[in-house]
Amino acid sequence: MTSDLQTLFNTALCFEKPERLTNVTSWHGHIPFAMAAVGWLKPRTLVELGTHRGDSYCAFCQTVKASATDCACYAVDTWEGDPQAGLYGPEIYDELQAWHNPRYGDFSTLLKMRFDDAVSRFENGSVDLLHIDGLHTCEAVKHDFETWLPKMSPRGVVLFHDTQVFGRDFGVWKFWEEIKAAYPYLEFFHSHGLGVLGVGDALPEEVAALFQADGEDAIRVRRFFSGLGEIISQGREVTDADRKRLSRVLDSETPVFRPESPKISVIIPAYNHEQYIREAVYSVLGQSVTDFELIIVDDGSQDHTGEIIRAIEDPRIQYYHQENQGAHNTINRGIGLARGEYVSILNSDDAYDPRRFEIFLEALEQDDSLSAVFSRTECVDGEGGFLRYETGPENPDENAILLSLLADNFLISTSNLFCRNDVFKIINGFSNLRYAHDYDFFLKLCYRFKVRIIDKSLFKYRIHSTNTIRENEAETDFEVGLILAVFFMNCDLRRLFPADDMYRAMAAFLKTLDRRHTDRMILTLMFFGERFGIRGDAFFEVLTEDRENPFRQGCVDFFRTWLNMWQNAQEVWQKWEKTDKKLAEVSADAKRWWQESRDAWQKWEKTDKKLAEASADAKKWWQESQDAWQKWEKTNTRLIETDKKLAEASGDAKKWWQESQSAWQKWEETNTRLIKTDEKLTEANERFAEAEKQIEALMNSASFRIGNAVTWPARKIVQKGDRKS
């Protein structure tokens, strides 16, 4: 099967650098598998439910285009966000559309709608590859799967992201545990987890081969793709050296792990952590180093912890169940079973970073004098939410680590321990302490051996209501005091405080005693041990075995009293803080009210000034209006008189109008007659002119001139006669 995997992966389209990598990095580690899946499946229709910035979807599209696959791709999303991913505006969709359309728009479509609204666009049996990455509650994922399942083809494969996210209201893992029992599947543990489910009954040969990988082959597949995913997450291209290194992962000559002599033995002491055990186990199985055995010792859990562990399939897991014996005995049993060169312990409510083993091994194998390594700690709450980082001293040498550890257990938990196996034989395992066995072991380890702190946070320490250390703080304080007293009685103070000035050493020593008010207990044990010649180990044996010992009872009672006082003080302080907060709020309200009152007073003063000015203007206006009224009255009187005259004039005008109308009519009649007369005169003139022409013609005629000559003497005689008369 391994040779088949080598052939399968060497021809896969999974070594290309993705064209689109945004600041949403949660899917980057799975992009190589997405590309390989497209190459193997050659889908005709690909659908992604929940696209956001589009890193995963564009990787699908990039491979479809590069392989010239005849595939229609669809991204379905409202691009509004949700309570888990966060809400966002239209700029996310606009940016993706502008990037996507020029590259893949000829075969890919962004459907801006809800998943349920999009499902009717696809025929039953038409979708070959479906990626479900929307709202991640169990109910939402189940609904999306069942709604789209009829659309899946006989070659259909479904991808579920975030199968390894267990906190808050993420529930993909819960649905995945349910549904994977019904279909062929493969799960990747890196990059928040990816579940690959074969829902079709006619899967391509390459995909079927992938689902048939189990045992070591499944580990090889996961390691191959997690290694590629790490390269992509770093934003770099896959080099020839990377390909050779990853090819060795698939090489059957190279063992994934050595059952008889593993490199690392991982011990998980488990007790009543059904809520967290999955994350703890998968954080080990998802390590970049695969050569380990995982020894899980169930310390008599009363919940479903054991059932959950037994349901996880991996050849490296060894599960043991015992009656409840306490954490220190459970860990010691695991150490007794450990066959690895190195030992790592993980409490069943904590989780590892995927590269923890890789980084620690590199440090230990480069320095043979180094016996143990620790990391910084990320503290999370019961739901996996970030609380704070526990860092401890910066750049500490060995002595600084020990001195800091005396002042405070900054290493936090046995989950932070990674050491060579032979260390346990020298220290003789964990002491018979219920609460502080880790602190006791750390002090012995750091005092006797060379240790180093890796300046990275490589494990998550979970703080929740059922942490064992919260059971009995008085007993915890007693154990811490006993540990410190015995340590000081047994250790070489000159080695621990190598100061030339003894008084400086004493000052440093004084600081280490300021631990949970254990200074009285420590000094009492040291004083009596010195006076009576009793070694610290003898005190330790008696006081840990005999819980009724009067000194132990006295110390526990003292710590309980002090804790009660401290808790009361805390309650008083909290009440005071609440009161102070309310007073601060009242003070802030009063200050705001005073400020608002002052602003209002200033506004009132301005308004009053304006009102005064307006009042003076109004008085002036009233006087002017009175004068204007009087003038108006006079004017009105004149207007009335004028109106009367106008009325009279109007009567005269009416009479004149009537007369003028009558005159006009007469004028019209006269004018008509004049026109007619003018016409007659014109005719008469025309006749007169005609007569003149006739007369002139007559006078110019020969007969008229003759007659005029004949009658001339007679006319002269007549004229003379007229003059005489």
Buried (B, 14 or more C-beta within 10 A) or exposed (E): BBEBBBEBBEEBBBBBBBEBBBEBBBBBBBBBBBBBBBBBBBBBBBBBBBBBBBBBBBBBBBBBBBBEBEBBBBBBBBBBBBEBBEEBEEEBBEEBBEBBEEBBEEBBBBBBEBBEEBBEBBEEBBBBBBBBBBBBBBEBBBBBBEBBBEBBBEBBBBBBBBBBBBBBEBBBBBBBBEBBEEBBBBBBBBBBBBBBBBBBEEBBEBBBBBBBBBEBBBBBBBBBBBBBBBBBBEEEEBEEEBBEEBBEBBEBEEEBBEEEEBBBBBBBBBBBBBBBBBBBBBBBBBBBBBBBBBBBBBBBBEEBBBEBBEEBEBBBBBBBBEEEBBBBBBBBBBBEBBBBBBBBBBBBBBBBBBBBBBBBBBBBEEEEEBBBBBBBBBBBBBEBEEEEEBEBBEEBEEEBBBBBBBBBBBBBBBBBBBBBBEBBEEBEBBBBBBBBBBBBBBBBBBBEBBBBBBEEBBBBBBBBEBBBBEEBBBBBBBBBBBBBBBBBBEBEEEEBBEEEEEEEBEEBBEEBBEBBBBBEBBBBBBEEBEEEEBEBEBBBBEBBEEEEBEBBEEBBEBBBEBBEEBEEEEEEEEEEEEEEEEEEEEEEEEEEEEEEEEEEEEEEEEEEEEEEEEEEEEEEEEEEEEEEEEEEEEEEEEEEEEEEEEEEEEEEEEEEEEEEEEEEEEEEEEEEEEEEEEEEEEEEEEEEEEEEEEEEEEEEEEEEEEEEEEEEEEEEEEEEEEEEE
